Amino acid sequence: MSIEHLVQMANDIGHFFASEPQRADAIEGIASHIQKFWDPRMLRHIVTHLKNGGDGLDQLPRAAIATLKIPADAAQRQAG
C-alpha cells in the first residue's frame, strides 16, 4: 500500500475523531483505531513516514502516530 494512501487513511480517521471535545481523547481514539485495525506492515510504514517528516499528515494523526507501538514481530523484521 502506498504511503499516500496510508496518509489519506490516517487523515480520514483524524477527521472522524476531530469532533472529540478533548484533544487527548481524539489522539487516543486515532491511535487506538490504527493500532487495532491496521496490519503491522502498515503501522511500520506510517511510523517510518512520520519519523522522516510525515509529509501530508494532519496534526491529530501526526500526534497519534507518534504514540503507536510497532508489534514485536514487525519491529524485529524492521531491525533485521
N, C-alpha and C positions, 0 to 999 in steps of 0.2 A: 504494500500500500504506500502511496506517495506521501511525502511529508506535507505537501499542500493539502491533501485530503485529511490527514490527521489534524492539522492545524484548524481546518474548517470544522471538523467534528468537535474538537475541543472548544472552539469559539461558540458553536451552536449550543453545546452543553452549558457553557458560561452564560449565554443569553437566557437560557431557561432559569438558571439559578440566580440571575441578577436581581430578580424581584424579592429575594430574601431581605428582610429588614436589616439584618446584621451581616456585615461583610464577612466575618469569620464563618458564619453559617453557610454562606454562598460558596466560599472557598472549600469548606469541608464537604459540602454536597457535590461539588465538581470533582474533587479528589476521590471521594468515595465511589462515585459513579464510574469514573475512569478505572480505578483500581479493581472494581468488581467485574466490569464488563469488557474491558479491553484485553486482548491477547498480550502475553508477556513481550512479544516482539514489538507490538505497537507501543507498549509502555516504554521499552528501551529506546525506541526511535524518537518518541516525543520528548523524553527526558534529555536525550543527547541533543536534540534540536534546541531545547531551552538552554542547555549548557553552552551551545555555540551561538547564542544571541537571541534565539526564539523569534526570528522574523515572522511577523504576521499574527502572533498570539496576542489576544486582548489581555488586559491587566488581570482580571479574575482567573482565567485559565492559567495564566503565567504563574500566579501565586499558588494556585492549586497544584500545578505540575511540579513546582519546587518542593512540595511535600511528599510526592509519590515515592513509594518503595518498590524497587525492581525486585521481582521474585528471585529467590536464591538461585534457581536453576538458570534463569536468564542472565543473572549477574555473573555466574560462573562462565557461561558461554561468551559473554562480552569480554571478560578478562582473558579468556583462552585464545 
